[in-house]
């Protein structure tokens, strides 16, 4: 099989120039491998090494091996745990919101309506914008004195971003606004893949709308919905741009923001590398749990 | 139980009319087969009866009620589709229970269990009850989908080519079972198929559909022996009826230079299309007509001969013991009382 696929046409230009199959294959693969090594593998390993040192990128002082001291310091730091708690809360609110809104929109769009294509495209717009830009204009929307949100809701000078209790919800709301379309898009693909004749059979069998939804629609869309949730959880975990721009409250300090401050404001390169590794392990662990559920949902 | 009546149904999809002024009655307890090619409107007819499509004109009756405006759920019919339409992620039992669970039925657990077990026993799928439907073979899936229809004791069974996705052997087995099921249940069956063998072997009555119109309704033997026109004549029988252009002259048929006898004489000479089934062509030395053997298909019990009479290709079924060779010139005649004559312009059967 592979034999047939990798063999060159005997009369082709590449063959006449004397390229072997192996050379051609390498020409395609080597640039990618090189790129991956330089930009992914090397930084990954280098940061793993710095996480065991007291390296500071801001000084010329040589890095000293400190063993697990960075990890020990981080895991014993109550402020770091607070960052994790905030992030967990943020991920929960934001992903739940996106799934509810996104799946709801998909259900609404999954029928014959006029201007369906146009409406879908318009709904997808938020996710095509730059996150930093989104952060900047939502800051204006949220503005207590001239923001349009307070104007429409009649909230006077309500402080969305300065109120420590509300700020995290305000940041999560922006994320929901921006990424619900993503969940909607995947759900829509899942919904349109449900065979129509199943709904007809259910109608003939006198099943009500809720019964049909929970017995037919949801089980069939679950795997693709799970993929959307995995993607959004991983992304939400490392949220930085709009959260950093929107609010500087301690109650909105997500791990990515803490990490940024640690690495580039305090220049604790070694410590922040260790922090990044802790985050990585957590994301991998959470993703694994999801993937297990996904496989289960598929196997059923 | 109930009879089904369609009155002057017209159904349009966009600009095309799928059904044109279709009227049809299926008597209570009858096994009615709708036969037609792809696009003839068979499935549309079925969906109109089921309530999945609303007709643009005409009325639908089930039993004594005018159900035209009723939804599919209200009509309480059972539908078996070609794609099985089993509910995924559920076991066979889950699928069989599905139509009994909705609240409108208000059925207790014992009754549900009793009905599921009875249906499973009828269809011999008791050993599969706890299996997920994804792990069934095609034949098993179709049994489950029939089972899902019978647990409800519906008034009417609608079947949309339920056997056509199965392999030949299984199809034959299920054909017999469906027929038996119909006898046991005594329910009204409306069965749609493009397979004439299925139609002939299963139907109490056959309705032949052509581009949204019902061409002929009758028992299988009526359809076979006395087709209203050449379309119906060619729709049933393998190989199909031979149609030969010729002239009817008194008591004889003129086919080119050959003269053959007929039993239905005409007063005046006229152009007709003669229709004769392959089994009514007789190979015999001294017979009035002559043809060259083009091909021989030996089916064991019989041989099917393809004969070239001038430009006309004919088929004849002869006993397997008949000795003929390819390219041999043979003499043949026909059974005069079995010859039909059709109008060469309209295709209408002249005897009717």
Interface residues (C-beta under 8 A of the other chain):
Chain A: X195 X197 X198 X200 X201 X202 X203 X204 X205 X206 X207 X208 X211 X215 X216 X219 X220 X300
Chain B: X50 X52 X71 X72 X73 X76 X77 X78 X79 X81 X83 X85 X87 X88 X89 X90 X98 X99 X101 X102 X103 X104 X105 X132 X148 X152
